[in-house]
Amino acid sequence: MCGIVGYLGNKKAYNILINGLRRLEYRGYDSSGIMLYNGELSVKKTKGKVSDLEVLYKNENDKRGNIGLGHTRWATHGPPNKINSHPHLSNSGELCIIHNGIIENYDALRTVLKRKGYDFKSDTDSEVLVNFIEEIKKSKKVKLGKAVRLALKEVVGAYAIAVFDKSNPSEIVTAKLGSPLAIGIGESEYYIGSDPSPFLEFTKKCIYLNDYEMAIISLKKGLILREITKDTILDPFIENLKHNIEEVEKGGYKHFMLKEIYEQPQSVTDTFRGRLISPSLPIKISSIEKSFEKFKSANRIIFISCGTSWHASLLGEYFFEELLRKPVEVEYASEFRYRNPVINENDIIIPISQSGETADTLAAIKMAKKRGAFLYGICNVVGSSIARETDTGVYTHAGSEIGVASTKAFTCQISLILLMALDLGKRMNTIDENRYQRIIKELSKLPELIERVLSIGEKTERIAKKFIKSPNFLYLGRGYHFPIALEGALKLKEISYIHAEGYPAAEMKHGPIALIDKNMPVVVIATKKGNYQKVVSNIMEIKAREGEIIAIVSEGDKEIESIANHFIEIPECDELIAPILANIPLQLLSYHIAEKKDCNVDQPRNLAKSVTVE
Ligand code: AGP
């Protein structure tokens, strides 16, 4: 959570910082702030969005300076107000810090510093850290780089920081543990970001700091990379980024979420590129090829993840058990890491994450690794911490997802997991050849099928209008559609603040049916094949209690059309592909309800895109 941005070079730092903050706002939007140095150090910050911060910069004179830091906050310590906003200054006013993460021992450090005469304006752990660095710098008479390193050796917690020292105004010191930090290298200029989006239009050369690494970035001496604990100098690995700037712009859509929903045919094409070349050729996922023996001999496969990625994991369980005939478990990373799970060397753990930075998933990976499990990651963000912590894995290649509510990343996750299950099933001989051929043929047409589903956009919008006042929703699905019902409910609650519950359709009669009356909208996924007739019976039960039924059905289904109050058709397809398609109208429904309620669709209250705190 929190986005950090920095610049040092010849350009006007303000422009880079404010644009960078807009792009990083998905990481937190409780408050924001900027520090600029132009002979004098100036800090402006405010509660609220980056647009509120911009208002403070009406005067062009205030925007001067070629070096600066910016921060957009997701509040952890202390309420989201101006005082707790970053950047934070040290007591002398010489040092300035921006921080993403949590310093767990900040209270103990604050007590020590208070005894030495420091005082604190904010409730934040970050203000403690900048003063701790100042105390070390002064008492040990060392330069900023060394002071930061010595301070971080005493710190417990997670951080991506950038620190500026007024007495050496051509340098910024950065460091990372747990939270992400990318450095863009230009011609005699450097950029800092929680991800590369603030500098994509300026440079493609990027260094991702690893945990326990720090970079002293100086306009005079260049960039020096050091290991924090051992204090060794490291050779920086400069990556050539493949992202483009369009990915992080809205491209004419009202919201990123809508753009990302409509991008799904292309995203899935990218997920399948080079992997599903043609139905007549074998699936090619190189990490599966290389780790096939591990999969074959595995006793058990465990998916770990959070939120939407957990829903993808649940569908993964259904796909893998069906096509591989191996025992599969699905775990919330936050529960898994704090229990004492039985894990051994014959287990394969599959963490799934869009951001690749989710703190609980990362911690669960580390724990499973210690216990000898083989870790196969599924991530969207290239070079992310989870991608680097796992033994091997596969990228979803959904492209940048900016909307806090995950849409295209989820669709790519479930499409990829199905492809993996088909590949493994074929290699293990656990799937009937005819069935394999049938599914693979349909799967290779998935982008076109998604395109067809997206054409129901307007109809979904019309249906959405009727429900903007509904306080509750139920989502029901059986079999492969159950994880989609959960995801549909999550999507609605996170962006429209309508309370929604997902249930296996058959569970309804064990409790939730008590909620049904004429004021309860019930979304039922009821495509042909699978448990179709059983779901029809569930729909009849809802109808008998006057619930308002919104049914997601296969094209041409006259039976449900005559019963449901509203229906949305998706192309008829194999029952393993149907959940991928059924999820799309649910995304659109949530989007249109939230948009009509005037909610902040891309930045829902209290949420952040990557949850880098426990
Ligand atoms: C998605 O809409 C959510 N905002 C959230 O549940 C998210 O899926 C979860 O935090 C996991 O994130 P990850 O995939 O980046 O690990």
Residues whose N, C-alpha, C, O or C-beta is under 5 A from the ligand:
A	BS01	AGP	C306 G307 T308 S309 I352 S353 Q354 S355 G356 T358 V404 A405 S406 A608 K609 V611
